[in-house]
């Protein structure tokens, strides 16, 4: 036994690498546990949204228990909103992925509900929030991010499969006409006519918000040459 302690006393420096190995193993195990918790959290939210259910309270992953600064949360909130507006304001994307504008789709409806919750809980600029309010807003932003990711993946998977053959032909026609409406090589009359036809083909198939219509009209107008004003001649003698 004395020989063992003599060996330990002589090799005391081995304790440092052994300690590092032990702590590294514990850290890796913690990271794996955290990743599994996040994955379970996302899968649970996806299942709830697919079933059209409501989110359970305090459904945040374990790693999100510590409050985050409000500015980081609002930045994440804004990022998801900007990603959504890329679809909402771009008619070509709505034609390619119509489920993103269809509130009848369960996952899209779940995303829109999560958006409304996050928007309502968002603190006003300069507002002082309690720890509980911050946690509630953080959970809402997390749900908002996950709901958008799930809805976007589903919309890209579905594309136009929810439409009949006749409706898909109308979508294809609208897509082709949209290209003409913003094509500089087309005449102003052709572009205006194509724009009108796009609206007709999408009527009853895809709902366009007023903002989406405004954006589309701006794109069409940018391609139309401005009319040159005729210089005023001398006034006729009276």
Order of alpha helices (4+ residues) and beta strands (2+ residues): alpha-alpha-alpha-alpha-alpha-alpha-alpha-alpha-alpha
